[in-house]
Amino acid sequence: MALFVFAVGFWHTHLGLKEMKPFGSEWGGLVIASIVLLLLLITYWFAVNGRKMALIFYILCGVIFFICNLNYFYPAYMARTLIQNEASALNDTLQKYANGTSVLQGKATTLAIADYMYLNDLKSDVIAEISAQGFGPNARAKTGEFNSKASKYKLAPINVSSAMGHVTNSKEDMEVQKESIEPLFKDRMNTMAINFGAEILFDPDGFIKGVDQMDNLQLEYTDSLNQIKSDNQTEYKLDSITKYKNVQTIVNFVGKLNTIVELINQSNDKNTVLLKRLDEDTHPRADKLGRIKFTIVSIKERIKEIDTWAIIILCLFIDLVVPLAIYLLLRKKGDEPENKSLQGKIKPTSF
């Protein structure tokens, strides 16, 4: 029984080390797992035969098996959930950055930047309204709000006639309205950034370019990230994780987002950054499933989830609980007479 459990732990330790490629090869994990298994068998035999010191080394080997097994079982059986969660978190970040709600970080940021991002939010709302039903009452109200705030910076008001903007069910009309009205908003915001560039920005043109790219990124990836978040069909395999389209989408998105963040941050002459880059130790993570570092990060984030604890308990049971239980049943104490009750009925040696 114990040998069978050790064999299971050995093989999954190899699988848990496979993505790390010890010694430059995916088979390097097999070498390390073999070394640990050999020490485990030796220490377990001595521990069962009464050498308590051996039990310490056995537990250390069991802990290594547990960590490596966890590094395989957790990403292998939770891959879809982990990728869905990452897509959801990235989409939340994208919406915050594109809509401006998380741009202001620190007291060093000026009111003009806050107003600029508020106007950008209103612009996005109007364009979204046009894309849904044309330039209706809600879009007209948002435009009035935009003009009110923009007047503080002496920007010309945006006037949209009923001929240019109106409620419609036609996609063609919506697109025509969008192409006519959106440039008006962008013109006012560009004028604001340029006129107040000396006050609020080191590089107004870079800031405008960065904000535009963030808007385009939102249009390009919002639907894709939502699709990944709701994808319950794809089955992911760790040994080919980088080949999946969903994983490639996440990796490409993180690279583009961080590039745009750098562009926006470089436009500010303050020490306080406007946007925070995604931590490379956290994202992208989908293409690194099976690496211990990212497995531990994911477990810490989801430590309150039942499925996380189910896998932790499973690995503990296989690698530590079962062998320890067998040890307690088989161990031989120094002053304890041999227990023959489990040997069955003893046949007489003579008649």
C-alpha positions in Angstrom: 0.0 0.0 0.0 2.7 2.4 1.0 4.7 1.6 -2.1 1.7 2.3 -4.3 1.2 5.7 -2.6 4.9 6.5 -3.0 4.7 5.6 -6.7 1.8 8.0 -7.2 3.6 10.7 -5.4 6.8 10.0 -7.4 5.1 10.3 -10.8 3.2 13.4 -10.0 6.3 15.0 -8.5 7.9 14.5 -11.9 4.8 16.1 -13.6 5.0 19.0 -11.1 8.6 19.6 -12.0 8.1 19.1 -15.7 7.3 22.7 -16.6 10.3 24.0 -14.6 12.6 21.8 -16.8 15.4 21.1 -14.3 18.8 20.5 -15.9 17.4 22.1 -19.0 15.0 19.3 -19.8 11.5 18.3 -18.9 12.9 14.9 -17.9 15.1 16.6 -15.3 12.1 16.4 -13.0 12.2 12.6 -13.3 15.8 12.6 -12.0 14.9 14.8 -9.0 11.8 12.8 -8.3 13.8 9.6 -8.3 16.4 11.0 -5.9 13.6 12.1 -3.5 11.8 8.7 -3.8 15.0 6.8 -3.0 15.6 8.8 0.1 12.0 8.5 1.0 12.0 4.7 0.8 15.2 4.4 2.9 14.0 6.8 5.6 10.6 5.2 5.7 12.1 1.7 6.2 14.3 2.9 9.0 11.4 4.8 10.6 9.1 1.7 10.5 11.9 -0.2 12.2 12.2 2.1 15.1 14.6 4.8 14.0 12.8 8.0 15.0 15.5 10.3 13.5 14.6 8.8 10.1 11.0 10.0 10.5 12.2 13.6 10.3 13.9 13.0 6.9 10.9 11.1 5.7 8.6 14.0 6.5 10.9 16.4 4.7 10.8 14.1 1.6 7.0 14.0 2.0 6.8 17.8 2.1 8.8 17.9 -1.2 6.4 15.4 -2.7 3.4 17.4 -1.4 4.6 20.7 -2.9 5.5 19.2 -6.3 2.2 17.2 -6.4 0.3 20.4 -5.6 2.1 22.2 -8.4 0.8 19.6 -10.8 -2.7 18.8 -9.4 -3.7 22.4 -8.8 -3.0 24.0 -12.3 -3.9 20.8 -14.1 -7.4 20.5 -12.6 -8.0 24.2 -12.1 -6.5 25.5 -15.4 -9.8 26.6 -16.9 -10.9 28.4 -13.7 -7.5 30.1 -13.3 -7.6 31.3 -16.9 -11.2 32.5 -16.5 -10.3 34.4 -13.3 -7.2 36.0 -14.9 -9.3 37.2 -17.9 -11.9 38.6 -15.5 -9.3 40.5 -13.5 -7.6 41.8 -16.6 -10.9 43.0 -18.0 -11.7 44.8 -14.8 -8.3 46.6 -15.0 -8.9 47.5 -18.6 -12.3 49.1 -17.9 -10.9 51.1 -15.0 -8.0 52.3 -17.0 -10.0 53.1 -20.1 -12.7 54.8 -18.2 -10.3 56.8 -16.1 -11.7 55.8 -12.7 -8.2 54.6 -11.5 -6.0 57.0 -13.3 -5.5 59.4 -10.4 -3.0 57.9 -7.9 -1.6 60.2 -5.3 -2.0 63.9 -4.3 0.5 65.1 -6.8 -2.0 64.7 -9.7 -3.6 68.0 -10.6 -7.3 68.8 -10.9 -6.9 69.4 -14.6 -5.9 65.8 -15.2 -8.9 64.7 -13.1 -11.2 66.9 -15.2 -9.6 65.6 -18.4 -10.3 62.0 -17.5 -13.9 62.9 -16.4 -14.5 64.4 -19.8 -13.0 61.3 -21.4 -15.6 59.2 -19.4 -18.4 61.4 -20.7 -17.1 61.0 -24.2 -17.0 57.2 -23.9 -20.6 57.3 -22.5 -21.9 59.3 -25.4 -20.1 57.1 -28.0 -21.5 54.0 -26.3 -25.0 55.5 -26.4 -24.7 56.3 -30.1 -23.5 52.7 -30.8 -26.6 51.4 -29.0 -29.5 53.6 -30.2 -28.0 56.7 -31.8 -27.7 60.2 -30.4 -30.8 60.0 -28.1 -31.9 62.0 -25.0 -29.3 60.4 -22.7 -26.4 61.1 -25.1 -27.7 64.7 -25.4 -27.7 65.1 -21.6 -24.2 63.7 -21.4 -23.0 66.1 -24.1 -24.5 69.0 -22.1 -22.6 67.8 -19.0 -19.5 67.6 -21.1 -20.0 71.2 -22.3 -20.5 72.5 -18.8 -17.3 71.0 -17.5 -15.3 72.0 -20.7 -16.4 75.6 -20.4 -14.1 75.8 -17.3 -11.2 75.5 -19.8 -12.8 77.8 -22.4 -13.5 75.0 -24.9 -16.0 75.6 -27.6 -19.3 73.8 -26.8 -20.3 70.8 -28.9 -23.6 71.4 -30.7 -25.3 68.3 -32.3 -28.3 69.1 -34.5 -31.2 66.7 -34.9 -30.1 66.2 -38.5 -26.6 65.0 -37.3 -27.7 63.1 -34.2 -31.0 61.3 -33.5 -32.4 58.1 -32.2 -32.2 55.3 -34.7 -32.3 51.5 -35.1 -30.2 51.5 -38.2 -26.6 50.3 -37.7 -25.5 52.3 -40.7 -27.0 55.5 -39.2 -25.4 54.8 -35.9 -22.0 54.5 -37.6 -22.5 57.7 -39.6 -23.4 59.6 -36.4 -20.4 58.1 -34.5 -18.0 59.2 -37.3 -19.5 62.7 -37.2 -19.8 63.3 -33.5 -16.8 61.4 -32.0 -14.2 63.7 -33.7 -15.9 66.7 -32.1 -15.2 65.3 -28.6 -11.7 64.3 -29.4 -11.0 67.8 -30.8 -12.1 69.5 -27.6 -10.0 67.1 -25.4 -7.0 67.5 -27.6 -7.3 71.3 -27.4 -7.5 71.0 -23.6 -4.4 68.9 -23.3 -2.4 71.2 -25.6 -3.6 74.4 -24.0 -2.9 73.2 -20.5 0.0 71.1 -21.3 2.5 73.3 -19.5 0.4 73.1 -16.4 -0.6 69.4 -16.2 1.7 67.4 -18.5 5.2 67.1 -19.7 4.2 65.6 -23.0 0.6 66.4 -23.9 0.8 64.7 -27.3 2.1 61.5 -25.7 -0.8 61.6 -23.2 -3.4 62.1 -25.9 -1.9 59.3 -28.0 -1.8 57.0 -24.9 -5.5 57.7 -24.0 -6.5 57.1 -27.6 -4.6 53.8 -27.6 -6.3 52.8 -24.3 -9.7 53.4 -25.9 -8.7 51.3 -28.9 -7.4 48.6 -26.6 -10.8 48.6 -24.8 -12.6 48.1 -28.1 -10.2 45.4 -29.2 -10.1 43.3 -26.1 -13.3 43.7 -24.0 -15.3 41.2 -25.9 -12.3 38.7 -26.1 -11.7 38.8 -22.4 -15.4 38.4 -21.7 -15.4 35.4 -24.0 -12.5 33.8 -22.2 -14.2 34.5 -18.8 -17.3 32.6 -19.9 -15.6 29.8 -21.9 -16.6 26.6 -20.1 -15.7 24.3 -23.0 -11.9 24.5 -23.5 -9.9 21.8 -21.9 -6.3 23.0 -21.1 -3.3 20.7 -21.0 -0.2 22.0 -19.2 2.3 20.6 -21.6 0.9 22.7 -24.5 -0.6 25.6 -22.5 1.0 28.4 -24.6 -0.6 27.1 -27.8 -4.2 27.9 -26.8 -5.8 30.9 -28.4 -7.2 32.1 -25.1 -3.8 32.0 -23.4 -2.2 33.9 -26.4 -4.9 36.5 -26.1 -4.1 37.1 -22.5 -0.4 37.3 -23.1 -0.8 39.8 -26.0 -3.2 41.9 -24.1 -0.9 42.3 -21.1 2.0 43.3 -23.3 -0.1 46.0 -25.1 -1.6 47.3 -21.9 1.8 47.8 -20.2 3.1 49.5 -23.3 0.3 52.0 -23.3 0.6 52.5 -19.5 4.3 53.4 -20.0 3.3 55.9 -22.7 0.8 57.6 -20.5 3.1 57.7 -17.5 6.0 59.2 -19.5 3.7 62.1 -20.4 3.5 63.2 -16.8 6.2 65.3 -15.3 5.4 64.3 -11.8 7.1 61.5 -9.8 3.7 59.9 -9.1 2.7 57.6 -11.9 -0.8 58.0 -13.5 -1.3 54.3 -14.1 0.2 51.3 -12.5 1.8 48.6 -14.7 0.7 45.1 -14.3 3.1 43.3 -12.1 5.1 40.8 -14.2 5.1 38.4 -11.2 1.3 38.3 -11.4 0.3 38.8 -15.1 0.3 37.2 -17.5 0.0 34.0 -15.6 -2.0 31.8 -18.0 1.1 30.8 -20.0 3.0 29.9 -16.9 0.6 27.3 -15.3 2.6 24.5 -13.8 5.4 26.8 -12.4 5.6 26.7 -8.6 5.8 30.4 -8.2 2.6 31.1 -10.0 0.8 28.1 -8.4 1.5 29.5 -5.0 0.3 33.0 -6.0 -2.9 31.5 -7.4 -3.5 29.4 -4.2 -3.0 32.4 -2.0 -5.5 34.4 -4.0 -8.1 31.6 -3.9 -7.3 30.2 -0.5 -10.9 30.7 0.7 -12.4 28.7 -2.2 -13.6 25.1 -1.6 -12.0 23.7 -4.7 -8.6 25.0 -3.6 -8.8 23.3 -0.3 -10.1 20.1 -1.9 -6.8 19.8 -3.9 -4.7 20.8 -1.0 -6.3 18.1 1.2 -6.0 15.5 -1.6 -2.3 16.1 -1.9 -1.8 16.0 1.8 -3.7 12.8 2.0 -1.6 11.1 -0.7 1.8 12.3 0.3 1.7 12.6 4.1 -1.5 11.2 5.7 -1.6 7.7 4.2 2.1 6.9 4.6 2.1 8.3 8.1 -1.0 6.2 8.9 0.8 3.1 7.6 3.9 4.0 9.6 1.9 4.2 12.8 0.4 0.8 12.2 3.7 -0.9 11.3 6.2 0.9 13.4 8.2 -1.2 15.9 8.8 0.2 19.4 12.0 -0.8 21.1 10.4 -2.2 24.3 7.2 -3.4 22.7 6.7 -7.2 22.1 6.0 -8.2 18.6 2.3 -8.1 17.9 1.3 -11.3 16.1 -2.5 -10.7 16.2 -2.6 -9.8 12.6 -0.7 -12.9 11.5 -3.8 -15.1 11.8 -4.1 -18.4 13.6 -0.7 -19.8 14.5 -0.3 -23.5 13.6 1.4 -25.7 16.1 4.9 -26.8 15.3 4.5 -30.3 16.8 1.8 -32.7 17.6 
